[in-house]
């Protein structure tokens, strides 16, 4: 085990958007998309093996989502390269949050976790 936490060298940027055309507030259906860019600042390639999300709506109802890869892929990200994808979440409230982590593996076989900091999902003007 190295002294360097490989997960600290993986940068994760998130942009979330409310999708009014897919949402139905009267039926308590609020659809959000999120665009994620993962940048590898390690000195070796890393592979995204799986993901784990905690999705919390405005009523504090928690959904846990776990699975292999992201959007059907297990990308290998070269040093100083990035991988981007867009996915979505459906909430019963107009505001919520997501956080989680990616389970990853370095080219040398070391498994590590890259944390995803909490981010907000909110219908425009839902937060004042």
C-alpha positions in Angstrom: 0.0 0.0 0.0 1.4 3.4 -1.0 1.4 6.5 1.1 -0.4 8.3 -1.7 -4.2 8.1 -1.7 -4.9 7.6 -5.4 -8.5 8.8 -4.9 -7.2 12.2 -3.9 -5.7 12.6 -7.3 -9.0 11.9 -9.1 -10.9 15.2 -9.6 -14.7 14.9 -10.0 -16.7 17.9 -11.3 -20.5 17.8 -11.4 -23.1 20.0 -13.1 -26.8 19.3 -12.3 -29.8 20.5 -14.2 -33.6 20.3 -13.6 -35.4 18.7 -16.6 -38.8 20.4 -16.7 -39.9 18.6 -19.9 -39.5 15.2 -18.2 -40.9 16.3 -14.8 -44.5 16.3 -13.5 -44.6 18.2 -10.3 -48.3 17.5 -9.7 -47.4 13.8 -9.6 -44.3 14.5 -7.4 -41.9 13.6 -10.2 -38.9 15.8 -10.5 -36.3 14.7 -13.0 -32.7 15.9 -12.8 -29.7 15.3 -15.1 -26.1 15.5 -13.9 -23.0 15.8 -16.1 -19.9 14.4 -14.5 -16.3 14.9 -15.6 -13.7 12.7 -14.0 -10.0 13.8 -14.4 -7.1 11.5 -13.5 -4.2 13.4 -12.0 -2.3 10.1 -11.0 0.8 9.1 -12.8 -0.8 5.9 -14.1 -4.1 5.0 -15.8 -7.1 4.2 -13.6 -10.2 2.2 -14.3 -13.7 3.0 -13.0 -15.1 -0.3 -11.7 -18.3 0.6 -10.0 -20.3 3.4 -8.4 -22.3 4.0 -5.3 -24.7 6.9 -4.8 -26.7 8.2 -1.9 -29.6 10.2 -3.2 -31.6 12.2 -0.6 -34.8 14.1 -1.5 -36.3 17.0 0.3 -38.3 14.7 2.7 -35.0 13.0 3.7 -35.9 9.8 1.8 -32.7 8.1 0.8 -32.2 6.0 -2.3 -29.0 4.0 -2.6 -27.8 3.1 -6.1 -24.9 0.7 -6.7 -23.7 -0.8 -9.9 -20.9 -1.7 -12.2 -19.3 1.2 -14.2 -21.2 4.3 -15.3 -23.7 4.5 -18.2 -22.8 0.9 -19.1 -19.0 1.5 -19.3 -16.0 0.9 -17.2 -13.7 3.6 -18.6 -10.0 3.6 -18.3 -8.8 7.1 -17.8 -5.2 7.9 -18.8 -3.0 10.2 -16.7 -4.1 13.9 -17.0 -7.0 12.8 -19.2 -10.8 13.1 -18.5 -13.9 11.1 -19.0 -17.4 12.7 -19.0 -20.9 11.3 -18.9 -24.4 12.4 -18.3 -27.0 10.5 -16.2 -30.1 11.3 -14.2 -32.1 10.9 -11.1 -35.8 11.2 -10.3 -37.0 12.6 -7.0 -40.4 13.0 -5.3 -39.4 16.6 -4.2 -38.2 19.7 -6.0 -34.9 19.7 -4.2 -32.5 17.0 -3.0 -28.8 16.0 -3.0 -26.5 13.3 -4.2 -23.1 12.1 -3.0 -21.2 8.9 -3.3 -18.0 7.4 -4.6 -16.4 5.5 -7.5 -14.6 2.2 -6.8 -11.5 2.4 -9.1 -8.4 0.4 -9.8 -5.0 1.7 -10.7 -2.9 0.2 -13.5 -0.7 -1.5 -10.9 -3.7 -3.3 -9.5 -4.3 -1.2 -6.4 -8.0 -0.7 -5.7 -9.1 2.7 -4.3 -12.1 4.9 -3.7 -12.7 8.3 -5.4 -15.2 10.3 -3.3 -17.9 12.3 -5.0 -18.7 15.4 -2.8 -22.4 16.2 -2.1 -24.1 18.2 -4.8 -27.6 19.7 -5.0 -30.4 18.8 -7.2 -32.9 21.7 -7.3 -35.8 22.9 -9.4 -35.0 26.6 -10.4 -36.3 28.9 -7.6 -36.9 26.0 -5.2 -34.1 27.3 -3.0 -34.5 30.9 -1.9 
